[in-house]
Amino acid sequence: MPQRSTRTGRRRELGAVLIALGVLGVVDNVVVHWLLGWHRLKDGWEHNTPAEIGLVVLGAVAVVVGRRLRRTATD
């Protein structure tokens, strides 16, 4: 089996980190903030919901980018 280049390994690792952070961000915002209502970004701040939606979108983008990095690193 040929040895993978260091660059390929780093792309796979970066992809895995992005996927993990993205999933964490989405789950934290949806479950903890919205469903359970444990805490919000900032108490009394009227822009909580748009900011939290933005964080969910950012998390989803991180997952997509991470998956693409991992996929292109294996090709």
Stockholm file with secondary structure:
# STOCKHOLM 1.0

chainA/1-75         MPQRSTRTGRRRELGAVLIALGVLGVVDNVVVHWLLGWHRLKDGWEHNTPAEIGLVVLGAVAVVVGRRLRRTATD
#=GR chainA/1-75 SS CCCCCHHHHHHHHHHHHHHHHHHHHHHIIIIIIIISCCCCSSTTCTTHHHHHHHHHHHHHHHHHHHHHHHHHHHC
#=GC SS_cons        CCCCCHHHHHHHHHHHHHHHHHHHHHHIIIIIIIISCCCCSSTTCTTHHHHHHHHHHHHHHHHHHHHHHHHHHHC
//
